[in-house]
Amino acid sequence: MMAQPQSSPQVDQTPSIDFDKFNPTRSYTAARKRKDIAMRALIILAFVIALIPLVSVLWTTLVHGARRLNWDFLSHNMTNVIGGNQTPSGGYGGILHAIIGTLEITLGAMVISIPIGVMCAVYLIEYAGGSRLARTIHLLVDVMSGIPSIVAGLFAYSMFAILVGPGTLSGFEGSVALSLLMIPTVVKTTEEMLKIVPNDLREASLALGVTKQRTITKVVLRTALSGIVSGSILAIARVIGETAPLLMTAGYIVSTNANLFSGEMTTLPVYVYQEYSKYHANCPADAGSGCVTGIPMERAWSAALVLIVIVLILNLIGRIVAKVFAPKKK
């Protein structure tokens, strides 16, 4: 038999690629490092510049507010306070009535605005889609976001004047005014939180035979709860410092009124405004050292410091609630 000729091995004719020529040059790498260092320095400088006003406000408020902040200031109202003289209790007046008014009016605004805002956002995201009604509601929410606070106060005052009678002032009226300012913030933040909930969760729940309503309440809202709480806290921080609408709706009173639905109530921002408007207190020539001329400004700074502390506490509570109810990663 004749031997079969052996086939010669095939040679790979594919040209080799020189990847070294794609490596960045030393000068290009050095230029990138210089740009990176410059941008880092620019970002840090911008952060420091943005931080200066915040630190300045906090430090100034702390220095001036701590001067008059004590237990007597926190546990008394302005009853029997005349000029810069001491009260029969030995103090110079306090903010107990303003703290109670701030907490009650803000709580009333939360009860009104948060359910309405969350349900409005759920309708827009889960039901309405891109309908004409949804676009109209979006437009109205955007318009409400830009409404001046004094207009909200004027609307609440006019509404209660029609329903109850002219000249009616109450803490609940102030809550209604603040809720008009809170609702757009709650709607927008809740919308964004609902948008980032994965559709896979909705589809999986519906595939298991769960109703749409139960899917929204048990799956969608449960997943977005931490963001909704954060948005609600942001809305509270937005309105807790408002003065103009509360001057028109809740009024100002020197005594403590714990009834949200009857009578005037004082809040901390209104208290600060009233004390700042006085600027100096009258002291008779024979008053002695017990009369403090600059006591109104000291009370205003201390009340402002208490307001900042209340906002800080509310933010901490909101973060704790958001962390507790956030979905756990397994």
Salt bridges, closest charged atoms under 4 A:
ASP36 OD2 - ARG40 NE 2.93
ASP72 OD1 - HIS76 ND1 3.28
GLU126 OE2 - ARG202 NH2 2.75
ASP142 OD1 - LYS188 NZ 2.40
GLU191 OE2 - HIS138 NE2 3.18
GLU192 OE2 - LYS195 NZ 3.78
GLU242 OE2 - ARG238 NH1 2.65
GLU275 OE2 - LYS278 NZ 3.04
GLU275 OE1 - ARG299 NE 2.97
GLU298 OE1 - ARG68 NH2 2.70
